[in-house]
């Protein structure tokens, strides 16, 4: 029981590391909470600091979930899927940034990678499929929020119907997807109103 609790606490703390804030302040002299959407995530990092910062934040935020699940693998193997989920929640409500974090999309992909490594070894369906789907949808619509929610939601169905992990893992993914959708509630409102912003670095929509 002690190890289970320790793993969850460590996972939350790993998730709470606000890499977007760290990179912005250390390398750019900016607190990105004061710019753009104010969100501590890769999308706002790219919007405010540029593409290199967005890539770095994406990798580091994804790494948080993978590190959490690696620690769980060695200390309490049964807690691996829960460690990744708690890490994602920590990213959204980081103790090191006044509980105002990102939307857990990049961290979710680190979670998918951890599941592929430690749980099912279904590399394509568990990790590469949602990555590919994200970029395909992004290429079509140029909207990060819609691409993110759709790809993560699709992964819930893939885990249930194709990978067929134990039901508790699919439920963890469902909770993660619902939580990501909740974190995107303002984006969903703008999508309904046709006011959601599109990315610029991919150029114009293909049609």
C-alpha positions, -999 to 999 in steps of 0.1 A, spaced: 0 0 0 28 24 9 45 18 -25 12 24 -43 7 57 -26 43 67 -31 41 60 -68 9 81 -72 25 110 -52 57 109 -73 36 107 -105 16 138 -95 49 157 -87 64 146 -121 33 158 -138 34 191 -119 67 201 -135 57 231 -157 81 227 -186 65 254 -207 70 278 -178 105 267 -172 116 269 -209 98 303 -213 115 319 -184 150 304 -187 155 306 -225 131 334 -236 127 355 -205 89 352 -208 62 338 -185 39 323 -211 10 325 -187 10 362 -196 7 356 -233 -16 339 -258 -41 316 -241 -21 316 -208 -20 278 -210 11 259 -199 12 236 -228 29 229 -261 4 248 -283 7 280 -263 44 276 -262 45 274 -300 22 304 -303 43 326 -279 78 312 -281 80 295 -315 83 260 -330 115 249 -312 100 257 -278 68 238 -288 88 207 -298 108 208 -265 77 212 -244 59 184 -262 88 160 -257 93 170 -220 56 169 -212 53 135 -228 84 123 -209 68 131 -176 42 104 -180 68 79 -193 90 86 -163 61 82 -139 52 49 -155 88 37 -154 91 44 -117 58 26 -112 71 -4 -132 99 -9 -107 82 1 -75 46 -11 -79 40 -27 -113 2 -29 -109 1 9 -106 16 16 -140 -16 27 -158 -27 47 -128 7 64 -125 4 77 -160 -32 90 -154 -22 108 -122 7 124 -140 -17 138 -166 -38 152 -139 -7 167 -123 1 184 -155 -33 201 -156 -32 211 -119 5 215 -111 15 223 -75 45 241 -88 25 266 -109 -5 275 -86 -25 245 -99 -29 262 -133 -14 240 -160 -19 226 -195 -45 204 -211 -26 171 -209 -24 163 -246 13 159 -249 14 141 -216 -13 117 -229 10 106 -257 37 99 -232 10 78 -214 2 59 -246 40 52 -251 42 39 -215 13 16 -221 29 2 -252 62 -4 -234 50 -18 -201 15 -32 -207 7 -45 -241 36 -40 -266 10 -29 -292 33 -2 -305 14 7 -336 -21 8 -322 -12 22 -288 13 49 -298 19 54 -335 -18 53 -345 -29 82 -324 2 102 -334 -5 96 -371 -43 103 -366 -35 136 -349 -14 149 -377 -38 137 -404 -67 155 -388 -44 185 -381 -34 186 -418 -71 186 -428 -85 211 -404 -54 230 -390 -71 230 -355 -50 216 -327 -78 212 -302 -100 192 -325 -72 170 -336 -61 164 -300 -96 155 -287 -104 133 -317 -71 113 -316 -73 107 -279 -109 97 -281 -101 73 -310 -74 57 -288 -100 48 -262 -120 28 -288 -88 13 -302 -78 1 -268 -112 -14 -262 -119 -30 -296 -84 -38 -310 -58 -40 -283 -83 -54 -257 -64 -45 -226 -80 -52 -192 -111 -30 -188 -95 -9 -161 -69 4 -186 -96 13 -211 -115 31 -183 -83 50 -174 -81 61 -211 -118 71 -211 -113 92 -179 -83 108 -196 -102 116 -227 -132 130 -208 -108 151 -187 -90 164 -218 -124 174 -233 -133 192 -201 -100 211 -203 -109 220 -238 -143 233 -229 -135 269 -241 -121 254 -274 -153 234 -279 -174 265 -275 -152 283 -301 -155 253 -324 -193 254 -322 -192 292 -330 -167 287 -358 -142 309 -340 -115 284 -330 -80 296 -342 -60 276 -367 -23 270 -368 -1 289 -392 30 268 -396 13 242 -418 1 269 -442 -34 271 -455 -59 243 -454 -56 218 -483 -92 228 -494 
